[in-house]
């Protein structure tokens, strides 16, 4: 499968990985992830277990085109949309498209 062209991935987000390794759970330092697509969805989306996620936002990350490469989204990670703009939104990852643990061609991440 070919990579998604950068022209189809027009957005940038700030991404913080959830760090639960110590006594105090916190987020790691945020990084900017470029060349992603963010789509607000007004229809119902179901997670891997069939639960309905209302008002969810879908983030598409291409494992070749998006920068930096090698980002693997996990539950409870934090994504900040529209960095630097007035309508900044901080969302948490609630489901990922790679439930079997493998890293596919691209990741579809549901944010809430």
C-alpha positions in Angstrom: 0.0 0.0 0.0 1.4 3.4 -0.9 1.8 6.2 1.7 -0.9 8.9 2.0 0.3 12.0 0.2 1.2 15.0 2.4 -1.5 17.1 0.5 -4.1 14.8 2.2 -2.6 15.3 5.6 -2.9 19.1 6.2 -2.9 19.3 10.0 -0.4 19.4 12.8 -1.0 18.4 16.5 0.8 18.4 19.7 1.2 14.9 21.1 2.1 13.8 24.7 2.6 10.2 25.6 1.1 9.1 28.9 3.8 8.0 31.3 2.6 5.6 34.0 6.0 4.2 35.0 6.5 6.0 38.3 4.5 6.8 41.4 3.0 9.9 39.9 1.4 9.3 36.5 2.0 12.2 34.1 2.5 13.1 30.5 5.9 13.3 28.8 7.1 16.5 27.0 4.8 17.3 24.1 6.1 16.9 20.5 4.6 18.4 17.3 3.4 15.8 14.9 3.0 17.2 11.3 1.2 15.8 8.3 -1.8 14.3 10.0 -5.5 14.6 9.2 -8.0 15.6 11.9 -11.7 15.1 11.2 -14.5 16.0 13.6 -17.2 13.5 13.3 -20.9 14.1 14.0 -21.9 10.5 13.4 -21.6 7.7 15.9 -18.3 5.9 16.1 -17.8 2.6 17.9 -14.5 1.5 19.5 -13.0 -1.9 19.2 -15.3 -3.3 21.9 -18.4 -1.9 20.2 -19.0 0.9 22.7 -20.4 4.1 21.1 -18.1 7.2 21.3 -20.3 10.3 20.7 -18.7 13.4 19.3 -15.4 11.7 18.7 -12.6 13.2 16.5 -10.7 11.0 14.1 -6.9 11.5 13.8 -5.2 9.8 10.8 -1.4 9.3 11.1 0.6 7.8 8.2 3.6 5.7 9.3 5.7 6.9 6.3 4.4 10.4 5.5 3.7 11.9 8.9 6.6 13.6 10.8 8.2 12.4 13.1 8.0 8.7 12.1 7.6 6.0 14.6 4.9 7.5 16.8 2.6 4.8 18.2 -0.5 6.1 19.8 -1.8 4.4 22.9 -4.7 4.7 25.3 -4.7 7.8 27.5 -2.1 9.7 25.4 -3.0 13.4 25.0 -3.4 15.2 21.7 -3.8 19.0 21.4 -5.5 20.2 18.3 -4.9 23.6 16.5 -1.7 24.4 18.5 -1.4 28.2 19.0 -5.0 29.0 18.0 -7.8 30.2 20.1 -9.8 27.0 19.7 -7.2 24.7 21.2 -8.7 21.4 22.3 -7.0 18.8 24.5 -8.2 15.3 23.8 -7.3 11.8 25.0 -6.8 8.7 22.9 -9.7 6.3 23.5 -9.2 3.8 20.7 -6.6 3.0 18.0 -7.0 1.2 14.7 -4.2 -1.3 15.6 -5.9 -3.4 18.3 -3.8 -6.5 17.6 -0.5 -4.7 18.5 0.9 -4.5 15.0 1.9 -1.2 13.3 -0.1 -1.0 10.1 0.3 1.3 7.1 -1.4 4.1 9.0 -3.1 4.6 12.3 -6.6 5.8 12.8 -6.9 7.2 16.3 -10.2 8.1 18.0 -10.0 11.1 20.3 -12.4 12.3 22.9 
